[in-house]
Amino acid sequence: DNVQFGDYTWSKKKEDGVTPLQGIKNLLGDRVKINYAKGCSLASLDTSGIAEAVDAARHSDVALIFVGSSSTAFVRHTQEPSTSGEGIDLSDISLTGAQEQLIREVFAVGKPVVVILVAGKPFAIPWVKENIPAILAQWYAGEQEGNSIADILFGNVNPSGKLTFSFPQSTGHLPVYYNYLPTDKGYYKEPGTYEKPGRDYVFSNSSPLWAFGYGLSYTQFEYLKAVTDKELYQANDTICVTVQLRNTGKRTGKEVIQVYMRDVVSSVMTPVKQLKGFRKVDLLPGQIRETTIMIPVHEFYLTDDLGNRYLEPGKFELQVGTSSDRIYFNLPVYIGSSGKRGQTVPSTSFKSQTDGKVIQVKGTVRDIQATPLARVKVQSEESGESALTDYRGTYTIKVKDNGRLIFSKKGFADKTIEVEGQTDVSIQMAKDE
């Protein structure tokens, strides 16, 4: 019966929003008897209210347990301390206070349990994952959070969200992220136990509780096929990935198709996968639908020491799935390089097809620490036309699409960039040594 509007909101008073309890009452009215008990607070070890919650569960058909974190208020004079937000860090990312004890004791009653996580950060909840059949992550949903969560819990809305970060198994498993480098945790793929110690973690494994991109709904989807429009691409091309899937459940639902990229061989170390495209599609029960996700080849760029982007030819792998750890199709593609049949493309194909027409180019100039640089002179080598960057480091200039731009500023090394048809040319400049 509390509100969590989100960080730096002016109020934390439930009178200014709809609590989950009020939202459920608004939806159900007097059709369902609600046995409410506070249980415990978000940031206290006080367990005196757990017995009341256990008794309420014993007299109910299902138990809804709301746990999580307390968002940061704009004003600091709140009764309960914040446990999530800017400058609010936890040395242990287990549920704070007596929250997990509350879940365990209510679960022991033997009634169906749903845990709703209202939080601004992921928590390490392995026991909850292992034992609770239904877990819903709501995060901070604003003033109408109570009405929105009621609609989802009672089936008026079919959830379709996906995680934007991974959940760790424990504090000791941090950091955990899907786009790790090949030398990071998970490289050896040798999970360990006390009976058979492994590598990465001697007595554990590097897998997250839930991976980036994970998320379920009240229906199920089957991925039928995935194809690219061709196999060999050039720098100015756009890859079209067409995916076909079926709603195999009994409810209308939405699925987020995700396309990840792996650079098979590169001159520098690159992540094992990177999200490059996604699309949410709506399907009726039994419906089969095709959708196309478009990925510009220039999204496969690498970055040099000065922050300049460049594209390497070679083999790449597109991975299509429902989350970063549930990949159903692996599609090989080749960029400006040899494909299966041994075709080769000259390196000049990496330059845009330009004809010398005048275009407008804009961009941002930063130093190597990503600080915007003001009063950088940006000059067209051909016409001599110039512009200065503003306080945000941004500029706009007209130049031929096959021309060159010269960037200069006192104290920094000059830089010359070929436009190659690009309408956005952003660079980093290094100090002049």
C-alpha positions in Angstrom: 0.0 0.0 0.0 2.8 2.4 -1.0 3.8 4.3 -4.0 7.2 4.4 -5.8 7.0 7.1 -8.4 10.7 7.0 -9.4 13.8 8.9 -8.5 13.8 12.6 -7.8 10.0 12.9 -7.6 8.7 15.6 -5.3 6.3 13.4 -3.4 6.4 9.9 -1.9 2.9 10.2 -0.5 0.3 7.6 -1.6 -2.3 10.3 -1.7 -0.5 11.6 -4.8 -0.8 8.4 -6.8 -2.4 4.9 -7.0 -0.9 2.2 -4.8 -1.0 -1.4 -5.9 -3.6 -2.2 -3.2 -5.8 0.7 -4.4 -5.3 -0.3 -8.0 -6.5 -3.9 -7.3 -9.5 -2.6 -5.4 -10.3 -0.3 -8.3 -10.3 -3.2 -10.7 -12.0 -5.9 -8.6 -14.4 -3.8 -6.5 -16.3 -6.0 -4.1 -16.1 -9.1 -6.3 -13.0 -10.4 -4.5 -12.1 -10.3 -0.8 -8.7 -8.8 -0.3 -6.8 -9.8 2.9 -4.1 -7.1 3.2 -1.1 -7.1 5.5 2.0 -4.9 5.4 4.4 -7.7 6.1 7.6 -5.7 6.4 9.2 -2.5 5.3 11.7 -2.1 2.4 14.6 -1.1 4.6 14.2 -2.6 8.1 15.0 -5.9 9.8 11.8 -5.7 11.8 9.9 -9.0 11.3 7.0 -8.3 13.6 4.5 -7.9 10.8 5.4 -11.1 8.9 3.1 -13.3 11.1 0.1 -11.2 10.0 1.1 -11.6 6.4 1.4 -15.3 6.8 -2.1 -15.5 8.4 -3.5 -13.4 5.5 -2.0 -15.8 3.0 -3.4 -18.8 4.9 -6.9 -17.3 4.4 -6.5 -16.5 0.8 -6.5 -18.4 -2.5 -3.3 -16.6 -3.8 -0.7 -14.4 -2.2 0.6 -11.3 -4.0 3.9 -10.1 -2.4 5.3 -6.7 -3.4 9.0 -6.2 -2.7 11.8 -4.1 -4.1 13.5 -0.8 -3.4 12.6 2.7 -2.2 13.2 5.4 -4.8 15.1 8.6 -4.2 12.9 11.5 -3.3 13.7 15.1 -4.4 13.3 16.1 -0.8 15.2 14.1 1.8 12.9 14.3 4.8 11.1 11.0 4.2 10.5 8.5 6.9 12.0 5.5 5.1 15.5 5.6 3.6 16.0 5.3 -0.1 17.6 2.1 -1.3 17.9 3.0 -5.0 19.0 6.0 -7.0 21.8 8.4 -7.7 24.4 8.1 -4.9 22.3 5.4 -3.2 24.4 2.2 -3.3 24.1 -1.2 -1.7 27.1 -3.3 -0.7 24.8 -6.4 -1.0 22.3 -6.6 -3.8 20.1 -9.2 -2.0 16.6 -7.9 -1.2 17.0 -5.4 1.7 15.7 -5.8 5.2 13.4 -8.7 5.9 11.8 -9.0 2.5 13.2 -12.4 1.5 12.2 -13.8 4.9 8.7 -12.5 4.2 8.6 -14.3 0.9 9.9 -17.5 2.3 7.4 -17.6 5.2 4.4 -16.8 3.0 5.6 -19.4 0.5 5.7 -22.0 3.3 1.9 -21.7 3.8 1.5 -23.7 0.5 -0.7 -21.2 -1.4 0.2 -20.0 -4.9 2.5 -17.0 -4.7 3.3 -14.2 -7.1 6.2 -11.9 -6.3 6.1 -8.4 -7.8 9.4 -6.5 -7.9 8.9 -2.8 -7.7 12.5 -1.5 -7.9 15.0 0.7 -9.7 17.7 -1.9 -9.9 18.2 -5.7 -10.3 18.4 -7.8 -7.1 20.1 -11.1 -6.6 17.1 -13.4 -5.8 18.2 -17.0 -6.6 15.9 -18.6 -4.0 12.9 -16.6 -5.3 13.6 -17.7 -8.9 14.0 -21.3 -7.8 10.8 -21.5 -5.7 8.3 -18.8 -6.8 6.4 -19.8 -10.0 5.5 -16.3 -11.0 7.7 -13.2 -10.8 6.7 -9.8 -12.3 9.1 -6.9 -12.6 7.2 -3.6 -12.6 10.0 -1.1 -11.8 8.8 2.4 -11.0 5.6 3.0 -12.9 4.7 6.5 -11.8 1.4 7.8 -10.4 -0.8 5.1 -12.1 1.4 2.2 -11.0 -1.4 0.6 -9.0 -3.9 0.6 -11.9 -1.3 -0.7 -14.4 -0.1 -3.6 -12.2 -3.7 -4.6 -11.5 -4.5 -4.8 -15.2 -1.4 -7.1 -15.8 -2.0 -9.3 -12.7 -5.6 -10.0 -13.6 -5.1 -10.5 -17.4 -6.5 -7.3 -18.9 -3.0 -6.6 -20.3 -0.6 -9.2 -21.5 2.9 -8.2 -20.5 5.5 -8.0 -23.2 8.5 -6.2 -21.7 12.1 -7.4 -21.9 15.0 -6.8 -19.5 17.3 -4.0 -20.4 20.0 -5.5 -18.1 21.0 -8.9 -16.7 20.1 -10.0 -13.2 23.2 -11.4 -11.3 23.2 -14.5 -9.2 24.8 -12.7 -6.3 26.8 -9.6 -5.4 30.0 -11.6 -6.0 28.9 -12.3 -9.6 29.1 -8.6 -10.5 29.6 -7.3 -13.1 27.2 -9.2 -15.3 26.3 -8.1 -18.8 25.5 -9.9 -22.0 28.0 -8.1 -24.3 31.2 -9.3 -22.5 34.5 -9.7 -24.1 35.8 -13.2 -25.0 38.4 -12.9 -22.1 35.8 -12.0 -19.5 33.9 -14.3 -17.1 32.3 -17.0 -19.1 35.2 -17.6 -21.5 36.1 -21.0 -20.1 32.6 -22.3 -19.9 33.5 -24.6 -17.0 31.0 -24.2 -14.3 32.1 -25.5 -10.9 30.7 -27.2 -7.8 32.3 -28.4 -4.6 32.2 -31.9 -6.1 33.8 -30.8 -9.3 35.5 -27.4 -9.2 35.5 -25.4 -12.4 36.9 -22.2 -14.0 35.5 -18.7 -14.4 34.0 -19.3 -10.9 35.5 -22.2 -9.0 32.2 -23.2 -7.3 29.6 -21.5 -9.4 29.0 -20.4 -13.0 28.9 -17.1 -14.8 25.4 -17.2 -16.0 22.9 -14.5 -14.9 19.7 -15.3 -13.1 17.9 -13.7 -16.1 19.8 -12.4 -19.1 19.5 -9.2 -21.0 16.5 -9.2 -23.3 14.6 -11.9 -21.2 10.9 -11.6 -20.7 7.8 -13.8 -20.7 4.1 -13.1 -21.4 0.8 -15.0 -21.0 1.3 -16.7 -24.3 4.1 -18.5 -26.2 5.9 -17.9 -29.4 7.6 -20.2 -31.9 10.4 -18.8 -34.1 9.9 -20.5 -37.5 12.6 -19.1 -39.7 15.0 -16.2 -40.2 16.8 -15.1 -43.4 18.8 -12.2 -44.7 18.0 -10.6 -48.1 21.5 -11.5 -49.3 24.9 -12.7 -48.0 27.4 -10.1 -49.2 27.1 -6.4 -48.2 29.0 -3.1 -48.7 29.5 -0.2 -46.3 26.5 1.7 -47.6 24.1 -1.2 -47.6 21.3 -2.0 -45.1 20.9 -5.6 -44.0 17.3 -6.8 -44.0 16.6 -9.7 -41.6 13.2 -11.3 -42.1 11.8 -13.3 -39.2 8.7 -15.5 -39.1 7.1 -16.5 -35.9 3.9 -18.0 -34.6 1.8 -17.3 -31.5 1.3 -20.9 -30.2 -0.7 -19.8 -27.1 -4.4 -18.9 -26.5 -4.0 -15.2 -26.0 -3.1 -12.3 -28.2 0.4 -11.2 -27.3 3.4 -9.2 -28.3 6.9 -10.5 -28.8 10.2 -8.5 -29.1 12.3 -10.1 -31.8 16.0 -9.4 -31.1 18.9 -9.4 -33.6 22.5 -9.6 -32.2 25.7 -9.3 -34.1 29.0 -11.1 -33.6 32.2 -10.0 -35.4 33.8 -13.4 -36.1 37.3 -12.1 -36.8 38.5 -8.5 -36.0 41.7 -6.6 -35.5 40.7 -5.7 -32.0 38.8 -7.5 -29.3 35.0 -7.2 -29.7 32.1 -8.4 -27.5 30.7 -11.9 -28.0 27.5 -10.3 -29.2 25.9 -6.8 -29.5 22.2 -6.0 -29.9 21.8 -4.3 -33.3 18.1 -4.4 -33.9 14.7 -5.4 -32.4 11.0 -5.1 -33.2 7.9 -5.8 -31.2 5.2 -7.6 -33.1 1.6 -8.3 -32.1 0.1 -11.7 -32.9 -3.4 -13.2 -32.5 -3.6 -16.8 -31.1 -2.3 -19.2 -33.8 -1.3 -16.3 -36.1 1.9 -16.6 -38.2 3.6 -13.3 -39.0 6.7 -12.2 -40.8 8.5 -9.0 -40.0 11.7 -7.4 -41.2 14.4 -5.7 -39.1 16.7 -3.4 -41.0 20.3 -3.0 -39.8 22.6 -0.5 -41.5 26.0 -2.0 -42.2 27.7 1.1 -40.7 26.4 -0.1 -37.3 29.2 -2.7 -37.4 31.8 -0.1 -36.9 34.9 -0.3 -34.7 36.4 2.7 -32.9 40.1 3.7 -32.8 42.0 5.3 -30.0 40.8 8.8 -30.9 37.2 7.8 -31.1 37.0 7.7 -34.9 34.7 5.0 -36.4 35.8 2.7 -39.1 34.5 -0.5 -40.7 36.5 -3.7 -41.2 35.6 -6.2 -43.9 35.1 -9.8 -43.0 32.6 -12.3 -41.7 29.9 -11.5 -39.2 27.2 -13.5 -37.6 23.6 -12.3 -37.0 21.9 -14.1 -34.1 18.1 -14.0 -33.9 16.3 -14.8 -30.7 14.0 -13.9 -27.9 16.8 -12.8 -25.5 20.6 -12.6 -25.4 20.8 -16.2 -24.2 18.0 -17.7 -26.2 19.2 -17.6 -29.8 17.3 -19.6 -32.4 19.0 -18.7 -35.7 22.6 -17.9 -36.6 22.9 -16.1 -40.0 26.4 -15.6 -41.6 26.9 -12.4 -43.5 30.0 -10.9 -45.2 31.0 -7.2 -45.3 33.1 -6.0 -48.2 34.9 -9.3 -48.2 34.8 -12.8 -49.6 31.6 -14.8 -49.2 31.0 -18.5 -49.6 31.7 -18.5 -53.3 34.9 -16.6 -52.9 33.8 -13.2 -54.3 36.0 -10.4 -53.4 35.3 -6.7 -53.3 37.9 -4.0 -53.8 38.5 -1.8 -50.8 37.2 1.2 -52.6 33.7 -0.2 -52.2 33.9 1.0 -48.6 33.6 4.6 -49.8 30.2 6.1 -50.4 29.1 6.5 -54.0 29.5 10.3 -54.4 29.3 12.7 -57.3 30.6 15.9 -55.9 27.2 17.5 -55.0 27.0 19.9 -52.1 25.4 18.6 -49.0 24.9 19.9 -45.4 27.0 18.2 -42.8 26.6 18.5 -39.1 28.3 16.9 -36.1 29.9 17.2 -32.7 33.5 17.7 -31.8 34.8 16.3 -28.5 38.1 15.8 -26.8 39.3 12.3 -26.0 37.5 12.5 -22.6 34.2 13.1 -24.5 34.0 16.8 -23.4 32.4 19.0 -26.1 34.9 21.4 -27.7 33.7 24.9 -28.5 35.2 27.3 -31.1 36.7 24.5 -33.2 37.2 25.7 -36.8 35.6 23.4 -39.3 36.7 24.2 -42.8 35.9 22.7 -46.3 39.2 21.9 -48.0 37.7 22.6 -51.4 35.6 25.7 -51.0 37.3 27.3 -48.0 33.9 27.8 -46.3 34.2 27.4 -42.5 32.2 27.3 -39.3 32.8 27.3 -35.6 31.5 24.8 -33.1 29.2 26.2 -30.4 29.4 25.5 -26.6 27.9 22.1 -27.2 30.6 21.2 -29.7 28.2 21.1 -32.6 28.5 22.6 -36.0 26.8 22.8 -39.4 28.6 23.4 -42.7 28.0 22.9 -46.5 30.5 20.8 -48.3 30.8 18.5 -51.3 29.8 14.9 -50.6 33.3 13.8 -51.8 35.1 16.6 -50.1 37.2 16.8 -47.0 36.7 18.7 -43.7 39.7 20.2 -41.7 39.2 20.5 -37.9 41.5 22.9 -36.1 41.7 24.4 -32.6 44.6 25.9 -30.7 46.3 23.4 -28.4 44.9 20.4 -30.4 46.2 18.5 -33.3 44.5 19.3 -36.7 42.3 16.6 -38.1 41.2 16.0 -41.7 38.2 13.8 -42.4 36.8 12.6 -45.8 33.1 13.3 -45.9 32.2 10.3 -48.2 28.6 11.3 -48.4 28.0 11.3 -44.7 25.7 14.0 -43.3 26.8 13.5 -39.7 30.6 13.7 -39.1 31.4 13.7 -35.4 35.0 13.4 -34.2 37.3 13.5 -31.3 40.4 15.7 -31.2 43.6 15.0 -29.2 45.8 17.5 -27.5 48.7 18.7 -29.6 51.9 17.3 -28.2 
